[in-house]
């Protein structure tokens, strides 16, 4: 019995010694992500409409319509606003075109008003930025216009 106990103790000593000398291998894991610098208009699928109403060429009255447009950008991302395919500026001289006679136009000015440079604050509630679109038709500019519906479509861009 004594010999058996000695054998068991010797075996346990070997087990502990072997365990104590086992080396564990480690490796660092680097977890990465990239946050996009981006901007999105609020209700991006919905078009902005600036209805200038009915223009009476005999009254030669100027007509103006404005619309605030909200958007959000990645925190710290600086953007400017402009029309697609055109340089960034404040006023864009444009033409409303007659629905059935494309040669007939009424000139107007589309203005984009911003509170200076835009720096994003993030996408959470209360972080929205705002710009104003304003369309103006000067009264004398439609005195000889043909009657009917006129329109123009522009694409407003948020640019880095």
HELIX and SHEET records of a PDB file:
HELIX    1   1 UNK A    2  UNK A   20  1                                  19    
HELIX    2   2 UNK A  139  UNK A  142  5                                   4    
SHEET    1   A 6 UNK A  39  UNK A  41  0                                        
SHEET    2   A 6 UNK A  63  UNK A  73 -1                                        
SHEET    3   A 6 UNK A 129  UNK A 137 -1                                        
SHEET    4   A 6 UNK A 105  UNK A 113 -1                                        
SHEET    5   A 6 UNK A  91  UNK A  98 -1                                        
SHEET    6   A 6 UNK A 150  UNK A 151 -1                                        
SHEET    1   B 3 UNK A 118  UNK A 119  0                                        
SHEET    2   B 3 UNK A  78  UNK A  83 -1                                        
SHEET    3   B 3 UNK A 156  UNK A 159 -1                                        
END                                                                             
